Amino acid sequence: MPSPTPVPIHSGLKHGASPDPAEIPIIDIRSTAHSVTVAALEDGIRADVLAGLSKPYNEKELSNLLLYNEEGLRLFEQITYQPDYYLTGLEIDILSRHAHQIANSIPDGAILLELGAGALRKTALILDALEAQEKNVTYFALDLDKPELIRTLAELNGRYTHVSLAGLWGTYDDGCTWLKQTKDRTRIILWLGSSVGNMTRKEAGQFIRSFGDVLAPRDRFIVAIDSRYHKTDDIRAAYNDRAGVTRRFALNALSNINDLFNSNVVDVSCFDYNPYYNEILGRNEAYFRCRKETEVKVPSETPIVIHEGEYIRFAFSHKYDRVEKQLLWTAAGAFPVQEWRSQGGDYALTMLSWSS
C-alpha cells in the first residue's frame, strides 16, 4: 500500500461563512495504516458470522457490527429518544449544565475530534458553548458511514461563526493514525454515549491507551461512562424499551446477515431478542433466543443447526463502579483531571490526561 498523502487539518471553511451542506468537507482517511475498504470490512463480517455460528451449543456469537447498517443507525437514533433509554437523557443533562465548563477546558485554536460521531444533538451543546466563547475550534466528526456524516453535519451547517466543521471518513484506527499529523494544535478527543461499554474492560483500557500513545501532555480525552449504580429494573428497561424499538434494532442485525450474503441465510422469524443484565459482571448482555429449531444456510457451506431454546450473544454493554473506573484509567495509563456527573452521580464525563 502506498504511503498516505497527509490530509489537511483545517476544515476549509471561512469563519462567518454559511456554506451549502455539500461544502462541509468530508476527508477520506481510510487510506491510512490499519484501514480497510468497505468490501473488505463486509468480507470480515461474513467470515465472523460463519465462525461465530459454528461454535458449540449456547456458545454461538455474532459481531455487534451487524447492528449498524443504514436501518440500524436509524433505529438506534430512535432508541436514544425513548424514555427508557436513560443514557442519552443523563448525558444531555450533564452537557446542558456543564457545556460551558467543558468549553473552558478547550483552548482557542484546538481540534475537537469526536469518535463515532453519529447524531450530533448532544455534541451541539458543546459546540454552542465554544461558539458563545468565540473560540476558533475545528470540530471533526469521525465515522465509517459517509452518508451519515454528511447528513448529521448538514444539520449544523451555517450555525457557527467561530467553530468550523468537517468530517473524517474512516475507522477509529484511522482516526488515531490521522492524529499523528496534527501535532501543531491542541487535540481534544470526545467519546460520548458510553460507547466504551461495548468493549470488554481489557479492550477498553487498551483502546484509550492507543490514543494516549499519540496525544501530547497538553491534549485531553473526554469519555462518557455509565455506572452500575442505577436500579436494576432501569438498566433492564434501557435495553428492552416498552416501545419495542430496541427489539427491532436487534432483529435488524439478523436481516442484515441476509443482505450481506445476498441470500436467505437466516429465518428471522425463528428468533427473538432476549437481553439479560448480568449483575455480577456489571454488564447488559444481548442475545438472540431461538424460538424453534432452524438451519442457517450460508452459501457454499454446510447448514448450521440452531436448536430451539439456544442463545446467540451479539453485544454487551459494560457498566463501571468507582474501582472499575480507576482500574480502567490505570490500564490506559491516564489520569482523570476533571469529571462532570449527572445530578444523581450515576453517569459521568471524565477528562483524561497523560500528564500527571
Secondary structure, DSSP 8 states (H G I E B T S, - for coil): --------SS----TT----GGGS-EEE-TTSTT---HHHHHHHHHHHHHHHHTS-TT--B--GGGG-SHHHHHHHHHHTTSTT-HHHHHHHHHHHHHHHHHHHTS-TT-EEEEET--S-TTHHHHHHHHHHTT---EEEEEES-HHHHHHHHHHTTT--SS-EEEEEES-HHHHHHHHTT-TTS-EEEEE-TTGGGGS-HHHHHHHHHHHHTT--TT-EEEEEEEBS-S-HHHHHHHTS-TTSHHHHHHHHHHHHHHHHHTS----GGGEEEEEEEETTTTEEEEEEEESS-EEE--TTS--EEE-TT-EEEEEEEE-B-HHHHHHHHHHHT-EEEEEEE-TTSSEEEEEEES--
